[in-house]
Amino acid sequence: MKIVTLSTALLLLLPAGLAMAQTLQPDSINSASITPSLLERMAAISDSPDPAIVRLQVLLDRAGASPGVIDGYSGENVAKAVAAFQAMQDLPAEGRLDPDLLERLSKQAPVVQPYVVSGDDTKGLVAKIPNDYSEQAKMDHLGYTSVGERLAERFHMDIDLLKALNATSTFSVGETVSVVIPGAPRQGVVKRIEAHRRTGQLMAFGADGTLIAAYPATIGSQETPSPSGTHKVKGVARMPPYIYNPNINFQQSDNREVLTLPGGPNSPVGSVWIDLSKPTYGIHGTPEPSLIDKAGSHGCVRLTNWDAEELAGMVEPGVIVEFVD
């Protein structure tokens, strides 16, 4: 005879979104079942993060097929990551889950693990990042605004997912919090990069044509499209200052003078700039990882900071970058 406890009964009576929030715990994520129908099922349920989607996103991240920010929601970036992993495994790149793919993803360590907040996590924080570039130019560093923001970025998480997993946490030094553990930075030598404008994805290939890594990307916009054709990597700059020139770039607020903004993860170009041979264009990070391939760029290729940093570690001057539709 099946016994229904009071807590179970109450959970069944809750609205779907609230019930999901109640089950968003480390154990529920680590034990979540990833089934072939998961992405189709979640397409109609997007009120709150789903434990199985969180687990899938982490496993894809570990495999080198970046889903972008790990937030627990199904969407195009997840489907693109699935297709990229399929391509890496010499499977049909359909972007759909199937038993063969799931078997290749399933042998992994728990995706959510404890982390103890350290004193280093509190260093270099800033009170806020003003929207106006003229105000940003007065700052010494465009750093993180909180320990939570720093941890979310370090572990490739959406800040709302981090807070949902640690609802009562103050992220104080010495406190143990729950975080997802993404993949270590990919290793390899990238010889060719393809920026796919239509699908919003960057593909990094080795000398033998092997797909080393794939990233969701914002590639230009209708107002300021990305360049066409083939270009080359000129170099890499980490935590670069950003030179705002309204005569060359775009108009931000009422700023009509050239401004030099300091570097930092919350810089307009994020924590790294991969310079291209096409003047003023590059591949770079972002202060808003949740907007990757959801909001246009000013012509450049925008990745999450962690994806841009990973790619920067695998490229050298001369790497070919091809823009394709």
MODARA-V981288 format. One record per backbone hydrogen bond with DSSP energy under -1.0 kcal/mol. NH is the residue of the N-H (numbers start at 1). CO is the residue of the C=O. E is the energy in kcal/mol with one decimal. If there is no record, write none. Layout:
# MODARA-V981288
nh = {NH,NH}
co = {CO,CO}
e = {E,E}
This chain:
# MODARA-V981288
nh = {9,10,11,12,13,19,20,21,22,23,25,29,30,31,32,38,41,42,45,50,54,55,56,57,58,59,60,61,62,63,64,65,66,70,79,80,81,82,83,84,85,86,87,88,89,90,91,94,102,103,104,105,106,108,113,115,117,122,123,126,136,137,139,142,143,150,151,152,153,154,155,156,157,158,162,163,164,165,169,174,175,177,179,181,190,191,192,193,194,195,196,197,200,201,202,203,204,205,206,209,212,213,214,215,217,218,220,231,233,234,237,239,242,244,248,249,255,259,261,266,267,270,273,274,275,276,277,281,283,284,285,285,291,292,294,295,297,301,302,303,308,309,310,311,312,313,314,318,319,320,321,322,323,324}
co = {5,6,7,8,9,15,16,17,18,19,23,25,26,27,29,35,37,38,42,72,50,51,52,53,54,55,56,57,58,59,61,60,214,156,75,76,77,78,79,80,81,82,83,84,85,87,86,92,98,99,100,101,102,106,179,177,175,119,120,144,132,133,136,263,141,146,147,148,149,150,151,153,152,70,158,159,160,161,166,117,172,115,113,111,314,205,205,320,203,322,201,324,196,196,215,194,213,192,210,206,204,204,64,202,200,302,300,321,319,275,273,271,261,259,245,245,252,244,242,142,264,267,237,283,235,281,232,278,274,301,269,272,288,289,291,291,220,282,218,284,304,305,306,307,308,309,311,233,316,191,231,193,229,195}
e = {-2.5,-2.5,-2.0,-2.0,-1.2,-2.9,-2.2,-2.1,-2.1,-1.1,-2.2,-2.0,-2.8,-1.9,-1.1,-1.9,-2.8,-2.5,-1.0,-2.7,-2.3,-2.3,-2.4,-2.9,-2.2,-2.3,-2.3,-2.3,-2.5,-1.2,-1.5,-2.1,-2.0,-2.8,-2.1,-2.7,-1.7,-2.3,-2.3,-2.3,-2.5,-2.2,-2.1,-2.2,-1.5,-1.3,-3.4,-2.0,-2.5,-2.1,-1.5,-1.2,-1.6,-2.0,-2.7,-2.6,-2.8,-1.6,-1.1,-2.6,-2.0,-2.4,-1.7,-2.4,-1.4,-1.9,-2.7,-2.7,-2.0,-2.4,-2.3,-1.4,-3.4,-2.5,-2.2,-2.2,-2.1,-2.1,-1.6,-3.2,-2.2,-3.3,-2.4,-2.6,-2.8,-2.7,-1.6,-2.8,-2.5,-3.0,-2.8,-2.9,-1.6,-1.4,-3.2,-2.7,-2.8,-3.1,-2.6,-1.7,-2.5,-1.4,-1.7,-2.6,-2.0,-2.3,-1.8,-2.9,-2.3,-3.2,-2.7,-3.2,-2.5,-3.1,-1.7,-3.4,-2.0,-2.4,-3.3,-2.6,-2.0,-2.1,-2.9,-3.2,-2.2,-2.0,-2.2,-2.0,-2.3,-2.6,-1.6,-1.5,-1.8,-1.4,-2.5,-1.4,-1.2,-2.4,-3.0,-2.9,-2.6,-2.6,-1.9,-2.6,-2.5,-1.4,-1.9,-2.9,-1.8,-1.5,-2.9,-3.1,-2.7,-2.6}
